[in-house]
C-alpha cells in the first residue's frame, strides 16, 4: 500500500511533529510504502529521508495566497498519480486543505489526522471537514466528540499518541541529581517544571503566578520552563518576563528555552506541571509519567483520558494559580504520596506504547 503523507511543518517543536517522526521510525516494513510531502523546508525533511523514506518539499507559503494554494494542490496531485498512491494522509486539518483537494483531483482517497479540539464555529475546523475524506483520526475521545459536531458527519476513529518508553526509561538515564548538575539546575531544592511551547493557552503564566504561594512554604524551590517561542505569539515570552519581574521571581524561575533532550530535562524535575486549557491530548504528561514523576495537569481535555485523580496524578483548573499551587504543595508536603502517585503514573504510561500507536494508525489506514 502506497501512502502519501502531507505534513505542513518541518521543524520539530511540538507533539504533532514528534508523532509523525515516531510513525516514520516505527512504521517501516509494516506493509505501507510511505512518501512524505513537506509544505516547508526544515530539519525534519532530512530526518525522515535518513530513514530511507522518500520525501519532497513543496513550499506552500501562506494559505491566503490563492495561486500558491492551487499550485501546491496540483503538484501534490501529480506526485500522487506518479507514485501510484493508494491514499493521501494529511497530518492536521491545514494539510487536508491541500491533500484532500489533491485527492479529489486525482481520484485518490484521503484521510486526515485531527490533532486538536474542534470548534464547530471555527473556520479552520469547518473547511477541512467539508472536504471529503474516507476517515478522520483524532488523538482523544474529546477530539472525536468535538469533531462529530461539525457538519458533514464523517467517519471518525480515535488513535491515541504514544510515549517512547525506551527514551523515557529511568534505568537508562542518569539520576535526577546527576542530570541537574549537567543542566546547571539546583541540586538540593524542589524543582517544578513545565514543558511546552510558549503559548498562553499552555498556562505557563499560571505556573509562574503560583510560585509565590509555593515559595512561602518552600523558599528554596524553583521553577523551570522548557520550551521555545511560538511564531504566532511573539509577545507571550515578554509577558512571562514581565510577570517574573513584577513578582520578583528572577532568581526562582528559569526560562530554559527550546530543548531537544526533553527526556533529561524531565528526569531532572521533581514535579511536572501541565497547565493547558483544554489540551487535545498531552504527550508531555505521558513522558513525565513514564519517568515516575508526579504530575499536575489541566482538568479538561485529553489529560482526563490519561490521568485518574488521586490515583496517578492530580488536576487543577486552567487559570487558577492558587489551586495549582495547592496541588503542587500536596506533593511537596507528602513525599510518600508523591512517590505513590509517580509509581502508579509509570504503570499507566505503559498503556500508551509506541507499537500500539503505530499499529493502530496503520490498521486505520488500511
C-alpha positions in Angstrom: 0.0 0.0 0.0 1.4 3.4 -1.0 0.5 6.3 1.3 1.4 9.9 0.6 1.6 12.0 3.9 1.1 15.7 3.7 3.0 17.5 6.5 2.7 21.3 6.8 5.5 21.6 9.4 9.2 20.7 9.1 10.8 21.7 12.4 10.2 19.6 15.5 8.9 22.0 18.1 5.8 20.1 19.5 3.8 16.9 19.7 2.4 16.9 16.2 5.9 16.8 14.7 7.1 14.2 17.2 4.1 12.0 16.4 5.0 12.0 12.7 8.6 11.1 13.3 7.5 8.3 15.6 5.3 6.9 12.9 8.1 7.1 10.3 10.6 5.5 12.6 8.5 2.6 13.7 6.2 2.3 10.7 8.8 0.9 8.3 8.3 -2.7 7.0 4.7 -2.8 8.2 3.0 -3.2 4.8 3.0 0.5 3.8 5.3 2.3 1.5 5.4 5.9 2.8 6.1 9.1 0.9 6.2 12.4 2.9 5.5 15.7 1.3 6.5 18.6 3.5 5.0 22.0 2.8 8.0 23.9 4.1 11.8 23.4 4.4 13.2 22.2 7.8 15.3 19.7 9.6 12.6 17.0 9.7 12.9 16.5 5.9 16.4 15.0 6.3 15.4 13.1 9.4 12.7 11.3 7.5 14.8 10.9 4.4 17.6 9.3 6.5 15.2 6.5 7.4 15.0 5.5 3.7 11.6 7.2 3.2 11.1 9.2 0.1 10.4 12.9 0.7 9.5 16.0 -1.3 9.4 19.7 -0.2 6.8 21.9 -1.8 7.0 25.5 -0.5 3.3 26.1 0.0 3.6 29.6 1.6 0.6 31.0 3.3 -3.0 29.8 2.8 -4.2 33.3 1.8 -2.0 33.1 -1.3 -4.7 31.6 -3.6 -2.5 30.9 -6.6 0.2 29.3 -4.4 -2.5 27.1 -2.8 -3.8 25.9 -6.2 -0.3 25.4 -7.4 0.6 23.2 -4.3 -2.6 21.2 -4.7 -1.8 20.5 -8.4 1.8 19.5 -7.5 0.5 17.1 -4.8 -1.9 15.6 -7.3 0.9 15.0 -9.9 3.1 13.3 -7.3 0.3 11.1 -6.0 -0.5 10.0 -9.5 3.1 9.4 -10.5 3.7 7.4 -7.3 0.5 5.4 -7.8 -0.6 6.3 -4.3 -3.5 4.4 -2.8 -4.1 7.0 -0.1 -3.3 10.6 0.8 -2.9 11.1 4.6 -2.9 14.7 5.8 -1.3 15.5 9.1 -3.7 18.0 10.6 -6.6 19.9 9.2 -4.5 22.5 7.4 -2.7 19.8 5.5 -6.1 18.3 4.4 -6.9 21.6 2.6 -4.1 20.6 0.2 -4.2 16.8 0.5 -8.0 16.4 0.4 -8.4 18.6 -2.7 -5.5 16.9 -4.4 -7.2 13.6 -3.7 -10.4 14.8 -5.4 -8.5 15.9 -8.5 -6.5 12.6 -8.6 -9.4 10.3 -7.7 -7.4 9.0 -4.6 -9.0 8.5 -1.2 -7.9 10.8 1.6 -7.7 10.6 5.4 -6.6 13.3 7.9 -5.5 13.4 11.5 -7.1 16.0 13.7 -4.6 16.7 16.4 -6.7 19.4 18.1 -10.0 20.1 19.7 -12.5 21.2 17.1 -14.7 24.2 17.3 -18.0 23.9 15.3 -17.7 27.7 14.6 -14.0 27.6 13.7 -13.3 28.2 10.0 -10.2 26.0 10.1 -12.2 23.2 11.5 -15.3 23.6 9.3 -13.4 23.8 5.9 -11.3 20.7 6.3 -14.4 18.8 7.3 -16.2 19.9 4.2 -13.5 18.4 2.0 -14.4 14.7 1.5 -12.3 12.2 3.5 -12.6 8.4 4.0 -11.8 8.8 7.7 -10.8 11.4 10.3 -8.4 10.3 13.0 -8.5 12.1 16.4 -6.0 11.9 19.2 -8.6 11.7 22.0 -12.2 10.9 22.7 -12.8 14.5 23.4 -11.3 15.3 20.0 -13.7 12.8 18.4 -16.7 14.2 20.3 -16.0 17.8 19.2 -15.2 16.7 15.6 -18.5 14.8 15.4 -20.4 18.1 16.0 -19.2 19.6 12.7 -21.2 19.1 9.5 -21.0 17.0 7.4 -20.6 13.9 9.6 -17.5 11.9 8.7 -16.2 8.5 9.9 -14.0 9.2 13.0 -11.6 6.9 14.8 -9.5 7.7 17.9 -5.8 6.8 17.8 -4.0 7.9 20.9 -0.4 9.2 20.7 2.4 7.4 22.4 5.3 7.7 24.7 8.7 6.5 23.7 9.1 4.0 26.6 12.8 3.3 25.8 13.7 7.0 25.7 11.9 7.8 29.0 13.4 4.8 30.9 14.7 5.6 34.4 17.2 2.7 34.2 18.8 4.2 31.1 19.1 7.7 32.3 21.4 9.4 34.9 19.9 10.1 38.3 18.0 13.4 38.7 20.8 14.7 40.8 23.5 14.0 38.2 21.3 15.4 35.4 20.7 18.6 37.4 24.5 19.1 37.7 24.8 18.6 34.0 22.0 21.1 33.3 23.1 23.6 35.9 20.0 23.2 38.0 19.8 23.4 41.8 20.6 20.0 43.2 19.0 20.1 46.7 16.0 22.3 46.0 12.5 21.2 44.9 12.4 21.7 41.1 9.0 22.2 39.5 8.8 22.3 35.7 6.6 22.8 32.7 7.3 21.7 29.2 5.7 23.2 26.1 5.8 25.9 23.5 5.4 29.4 24.9 1.7 30.0 24.2 -0.9 31.5 26.5 -3.3 28.5 26.4 -0.4 26.3 27.7 -0.8 28.1 31.0 2.9 28.8 31.7 2.0 32.2 33.2 -0.3 30.4 35.6 2.6 28.3 37.0 4.7 31.4 37.4 1.9 33.1 39.3 1.6 30.0 41.6 5.2 30.3 42.6 4.8 32.9 45.4 2.3 30.6 47.1 4.8 27.8 47.0 7.8 29.8 48.0 6.1 30.9 51.2 6.4 27.3 52.4 9.4 26.2 50.4 11.6 29.3 49.8 14.3 27.2 48.2 12.0 25.8 45.4 12.5 26.9 41.8 10.5 26.7 38.6 11.9 25.6 35.2 10.1 26.5 31.9 11.3 24.4 29.0 10.0 25.5 25.6 10.6 27.8 22.7 8.6 30.7 21.4 5.6 30.3 19.0 5.7 32.3 15.8 2.0 33.4 16.3 2.5 34.6 19.9 5.7 36.6 19.8 4.6 38.8 22.7 4.0 36.0 25.2 7.6 35.4 26.2 7.8 39.2 27.0 4.6 38.8 29.1 6.2 36.0 31.0 9.3 38.0 31.8 7.1 40.9 32.9 5.3 38.7 35.4 8.6 37.2 36.6 9.9 40.8 37.2 6.7 42.0 38.9 6.6 39.0 41.3 10.4 39.3 41.9 11.0 35.8 40.8 14.1 36.4 38.7 16.2 34.0 40.7 13.4 31.5 41.1 12.1 31.0 37.5 14.4 29.6 34.8 13.5 30.2 31.2 15.4 27.3 29.6 14.1 27.8 26.0 13.6 25.1 23.5 15.5 21.9 24.3 15.9 18.6 22.3 16.9 16.4 25.2 13.5 16.6 26.8 14.0 13.2 28.5 16.9 14.6 30.5 15.1 17.8 31.5 12.0 15.8 32.6 14.2 13.5 34.6 15.7 16.5 36.4 12.3 17.6 37.7 10.6 16.7 41.0 7.1 17.7 39.8 5.8 18.2 36.3 3.0 20.7 35.6 0.9 20.6 32.5 -1.4 23.7 32.9 -3.0 23.8 29.5 -6.5 25.0 28.7 -8.4 22.0 27.1 -5.3 20.2 25.9 -6.1 17.9 22.9 -4.0 15.1 24.5 -0.7 15.8 26.3 2.3 13.7 25.2 4.4 15.6 27.8 2.2 14.2 30.5 2.8 10.7 29.4 6.6 11.3 29.2 6.7 12.6 32.7 4.5 9.7 34.0 6.8 7.2 32.3 9.7 8.6 34.4 7.6 8.2 37.5 7.1 11.9 38.0 4.1 13.2 39.9 2.0 15.4 37.6 -0.5 18.2 38.0 -2.5 18.6 34.8 -5.3 20.8 33.5 -8.7 19.4 34.4 -10.1 19.5 30.8 -9.4 17.7 27.6 -7.0 14.9 26.9 -5.4 14.7 30.3 -8.7 13.5 31.7 -8.3 10.4 29.5 -4.8 9.7 30.8 -5.0 10.6 34.5 -7.2 9.3 37.2 -7.4 11.9 40.0 -5.6 10.8 43.2 -4.5 7.6 41.6 -1.8 8.5 39.1 -2.0 12.3 39.1 -3.7 15.5 40.2 -5.7 18.1 38.3 -6.0 21.9 38.6 -8.4 24.2 36.6 -6.8 26.4 33.9 -6.0 29.9 35.1 -6.3 29.2 38.9 -2.8 29.8 40.3 -3.8 29.2 43.9 -5.3 25.8 43.3 -2.3 24.8 41.1 0.0 25.9 43.9 -2.0 23.8 46.4 -1.8 20.7 44.3 1.9 21.1 43.9 2.2 21.6 47.7 0.4 18.3 48.2 3.3 16.5 46.6 5.9 18.6 48.3 4.2 18.2 51.7 3.8 14.4 51.4 6.8 12.7 49.6 5.2 9.3 50.2 2.1 10.4 48.4 4.1 11.9 45.6 6.1 8.6 45.3 2.9 6.5 45.2 1.4 8.7 42.5 4.6 8.5 40.5 4.7 4.7 40.6 1.1 4.5 39.5 1.7 7.0 36.8 4.6 5.0 35.4 2.4 1.9 35.2 -0.4 3.9 33.4 2.1 5.2 30.8 2.8 1.7 29.7 -0.7 1.6 28.2 0.4 4.1 25.5 3.2 2.2 23.8 4.7 3.3 20.5 3.9 -0.1 18.9 0.2 0.3 19.8 0.2 3.8 18.3 1.8 2.9 15.0 -0.2 -0.3 14.6 -3.5 1.5 15.3 -2.7 4.1 12.6 -1.7 1.5 10.1 -4.8 -0.5 10.8 -7.0 2.6 10.4 -5.4 3.5 7.0 -5.8 0.0 5.6 
